Amino acid sequence: MVDAGGKLKYYLIEDHSFVTEHKGQNPIVKVFPNKNGTRCICIDNTGNGYFFNPIDDSILMIPNFSSETHSVLWDIETKNMFVTVDSEKIHTYLYIPLSLEGSCIIHLPEYLKIDEVDKQKPGVVTYIDKDLKPIILKSGFVYSHARTDGIRGQYLTTHSYMNSWRGDNDTDEGNLRYFLQNIASHRYQDCMEVARVSKKFSQQFFEVIGKQCLKYVDLKRAEIAFQMCKNVGMVYSIQSIKNEVEKNILVGHIASILFKHDLAQELFMRSTRPELALEMRMDLQDWFAALKLAKQIAPEKEQFICRKLAS
């Protein structure tokens, strides 16, 4: 296929991927679309990987992308999850369309403790034999073709315990491991289930679910989670903002609830109601920042803020 200007050619190759030839620059690019063609992984001639959304033409660079990647598989059941495959390793990624930082690509980590959920951890890899060729990814299970014995399968490291969980009959350690793998994979409904049956960690699980759902703007589940752990203050905070229709204002309120006040201010200033940034700083009694904002958006409040600052 050739575009309207005659500058772009697509050649269909194996595994539903494409090779794209540009005239004059980046001569060869591999493209791996999902089943519906609504998401694409692109690899340029320098070995860098990019996530392309053809719906809005947005492009995100894939973190920790291996220059040796030769194929990409999309999970046929888990939305927006994909893996990159090189000769010995599989890297698991998840596309998040909405978060406090906007759209992002997450290299899924492996959590071993509850307090690691809020920390930055490196993405985990799944090792495979050299003679295996991964062909299908379904709910974290990779089906591969082997030259000697046909089709073989294994779970990704990020999903290794998900099929082993025994529900009410599992141990505390099993519940913890199942929960941590699901929270890393953003499977919040499964996190809710294990939180309901866990006796030892139930309160902690619901608190973590609530904060993670807020961070990724899933207000419905966040409200339920905070109700289950009886965090009344957070429930009232979510109920006060959940009907907001403007994205920057909504995410700004969430950032403020999570004590990310600089981010909240930035979002409010980009919204149609920049005065919310000033109100937030005044509520925090951060009079220096409030005075600076007042000079920009509300000069009539400068005298009041100066008196507060002086006192």
N, C-alpha and C positions, 0 to 999 in steps of 0.2 A: 504494500500500500504506500502511496505517496501523498504528502500533504498538499495543500492548495498552492504553496510556493514551490513545490517540487524539491524541497530540501531534506525531507525526512523519509526514510524507507524502513519498513518493518518486514522481517523475515520470520515466519513461524518455525520454531524448532521444537525439540522434544520437551516433555514435562510441562506443556502449556506455557513455556517461556517464549520470549521474543528476542531477536537481536536487532538493534536499531542502528542504522548507519547515518551519521551526520556528515554532510559535505563540508569539509574545511576544519572541523573541530570535533574532538571526542569521537574518533571514527567508529568505535564499537561499544555498545552499551547493552547489557542483558537486562531484560524486564520480565518479572514474574508476577503476573496479576492473580488476584484471587478468583474464585469460581464465577463471581458476578461481574468481574472487571471493575469493581468500585474502589479497589485498593491495589497498588502496584509497588513492588520492590525493584529498584533500579540499581544496577552496578555499572559504574563508569569505567573507562579504560585505565584509570589509576588504581582501581580496586576498592574505591569507597562505595558505601551503600547508602541509598536514600529511600525514604518512604514517600510515595507520591499519591496524592488523593486527586483523581481526575475530576471529581465533582466540583471542587473549589480551586483546583490548581495549586494546592499547598504542598510544600516539600519539607520534609524533616530528615535530618541526617541521623543515621542509625548508629547508636553508641557502641563502642568496642567491636566494630565490624571487622571481621577477618578478611584480609586481602586475598586469602586462599579459598574463599567461598566459591563453590561451583554450582550450588543449587539452593533454592528456597522452597519450603513447603508451607502452605497455609493449612491451619487446622480446619477440618471440614465441619466440626461441630461447635468449636469455641470461637466466637466472633472476635475478629481483629488480632488473633494470635497467630504467629508464624515462627518458623525456625530457619536458621541459615546453616548450611551443611558444608564442611570442608572434608579433607581426607580422613580425619580422625575424630572430629568434634562436632557437636550440634549445639548451637546457641539459641536460647528461647527468648522471644520478644513479644511484647504486647503493646498495641497501639491504643492510647488513651485519648479520645476525642476532646475531653473537657476535664480540666483540673485547675488548681489555683494558678499554675504557670501556663495555662493554655494547653493546646494539643501537645502530646509528647510520646516518645517511644521509650519503653522501659525494658532494659535487659534484666529479666527476672532473676532475683537473688534467691538465696536459700537462708531462711531464718532458723536459728537454733534456740533462741530465747524470745520471750514476749517483748522485752525491752529493746530488742534489735529492730523492731518494726519501724520505729521512727528514725532510724539511723541509715546513712548511706552505706549500702553494702555492694560489693562487686557482683556482677552477674555470674551465675553458675553455668557450667558446661556439662554436657552429656557425652561421654566417650563411646565411640563405636569402633568395630573392627574395620580394617582397611578394605576387606573384600565385600563389605555391605554397601548397598545402594538404597538409601531411604526413598520410598516412593509415595507413602500415604501417611498423613498425620491426623489422628482422630482422638480428641479429648486427651491429649498428652501422650498417646501411645503411638509409637513410630513403627510402621510396617516397612521392612527392608527386604530387598532381594539379594540373596546370596548365590554365588555361582555353584556352590556344592550342594546345598540342601534347600533351595527354593526360598520361600517366604519365611522370614523370621521377624520377631517383634520384641520391643522393649519399651518400658516407660521412660520418659524424660526424667532427669534428676529432679526437676521441679515438680513432678507429679508421681514420684516413686511410691508414696504411701496412700495416695488417694483411693486406690482400688482395694486397699487392705483394711480400711477402717471398718470396725465392727459395730458402730453405733453405740447403743446403750451398754453393750457388753465389752466395749474396749476399755483399756487401762487409761489412767491419767496421762501417762507418757504418750500413748497412742493418740488420745484426743488432742494433746498439745501439738504433736507432729502434724496431724491432719489439719488442724486449725492454721498452723504457720504456713503450710504449703498452699492452702486455699487463700489466705490473706495475701501472700506474695503473688498469687495468680489473679487476684481481684475477683475471686468467686465468693461474693459476699453472702449469697443465699446458703451455700454450704457452710460458711462460717457461722451463720445464724443457727443452723441445725446442730452443729457440734457444741455451740455455746449453750443451747437449751438442755442438752443431755449431760454436759460436764458438771460434775459436782465440785471439783476443786478449783477450776479456773473460770467458772461461768461469769462472775462479775468482771474479771479482767478481760475476758474475751469480748463481752459486749462493749466495754469502754473502748477497746482498740478498734472494734468494728465501727463504732460511732465516729471516732476521729478520722479513720481512713475514708469512710463514706463522705464525710464533710470535705476532706481534702480533695476528693474526686467528684464533688458536687452531686452526690446521690442522697438528696435530702430525705427522701421517704424512708430508706433503710436506716439512715443516721438517726432519725427521730425514733424509730422503733427500737433501735439498739440502746439509745439513752433512756428510753422508757423502761426497758428490761433491767438496766442496771441502776434505775431510780435516780438518775442525774436530772433532777427537776429543772435546774438552771439552764442546762443545755437544751432540754425539750422546749422550754419557753422561748429561748433564743431562736431555735429553728422555726417554731411556729410563727414568730414575728416577721420572718423574712421569706418563708417558702412560697408566698404568692407574688414575690417581686418578679417582674417580667423583663427588666433590662439586665443583660448578662453582666456588665461591668459592676453594676450596683450590687447584684446578688453575690457575685464572687468576692467583691470588696467586703461585704458584711461577713462572709464566711472567713475570709482572711483575718478580719478583726476578731472574730470569735476564737480563732486559733492563735491569737496573739502575734500575728504577722502584720504589725501595724504599718510598717513601711510599704509593704505590698498593697495593703488595703488603701492607703493614701494614694498610691499610684493608680489604682483601679478607679477610685472615686474621681480623681482628677481627669480621667479619660471618659467619664460618664457624662450624662446630661445634668447631673446634680453634684458639681464639685464642692458645694458647701458641706456635703456629708463628710469630706475629709477634715474640714475645719471643726465640725461638730465632734468628730471622733477625737481629735487632739485636745479639744476643750474638755471632753468627758474624762480623758486621761490626765488632765491637768498638766499637759505638756505645753506650757505657755510659750516657750521659745519657738517651737514648731508652729504653734497656733498663730503667733504674731506674724511669722513669715507668710503663712497661708492667707491671713486676713488682708495683708497688703496686696495680695493678688486678686482675691475674689470677694472680699467683704470689708472695704476700708472703714465702714461705719462701726465695726466692732473692734477697731484698733484701741480705742481709749479704754474700753472695758477690759481687754486682754492686758494692756499695759498696767492697769491698776492691779489686776490679779498677779501679774509678774512681779510688780514692785512689792506686793504684800508677801 
